[in-house]
Amino acid sequence: MITKTQRNAPERKSEDTAIPDVLEWISEYQFIVSLFEAVKKTTQLLKQSDHFSETATGELILTEEAKDCLKANFHEADWEYLENYLFG
């Protein structure tokens, strides 16, 4: 016999009840936070610097002085990311 509560209860899917791996979730969260902080720091440094220009298409062109400024303000791993993926 189906009770009134069972009829009104939402149907649960097995994927909704799965608990994510805590270490994986923390690792992903830390990566996202680190990425946002790197973007925020980069934005602040570039606003303070006059060593860049913007093309008509919105592309940002950095001078070597601007790159040196960024490199001096980032941890090695963050700088490697910027250098490989944004400047590469």
N, C-alpha and C positions, 0 to 999 in steps of 0.2 A: 504494500500500500504506500502510495506517495503522499507525504504530508504537505501541508500548505507551505512550510518553510522550504522544502525541497523543490517545489514548483517555482518559487520566486528566487531561488538562489541562482546566481550566474553560473554558467557552465565553466568549469576550470579546465584549462588545457595543461598538459604536462610541461610544456616549455615555460609557462608562466610561474610554475611552482618550483622550478629549478633554482637552486641557490648558486650564484656565481662563485668561482674560486676567489677567495678573499685576497690572496697574494697577487693574482692577476689583476683584480680590480684596483688594488692599491697602486700597482705598477702603472697601469693605464692612467689613473688619476694623477699620479706624480708627473708623468710625462706631459699631460695636458696642462697642468699648472705651470710646469717649467717652460713650456712653449709660450703660454700666455705672458709669463713674466719676461721672457726674452723679447717678445714683441713689444711689450710695454716699455722695457728699457731701451730698446732700439728706437722706438718712436720718440722718447724723451731726449735721447742723445742727438738724434737727427734734427729735432726742433731747435736744440741749442747750437747746432753747428751751421756754419754758412759754407760748408765744403761739399755741397751737392747742388744739383740743378735738376730740373724736370723737363722732359721733352714734351712736344705737342701731344703725344699719345699718352702722357702720364707716366712714362717710364722714368724711374729715379736713377740718376747718374751720380755715383760717389767718387770723390777724389781719393787719392792715396792717403791724404791727411785724415779724411773721414773714416776710412777703413782702419787706420792706425788708432784713431780715437775709440772706435768700436772694439777693436781687439784688446785695447788696454782695459776696457770695462767689462769684459766677459770672461767667465771661466773657460778653461781650455776646451772642454767638451762643447759648450755653447758656441764658442768661436768656430770650432771645426764644423758644426752644423751650418752656421751662417756662411762660412767660406765655401763649403761643398755644395749646398743646396740653393743659396740665394745669390752668391757671387760666381758660381761655377758655370 
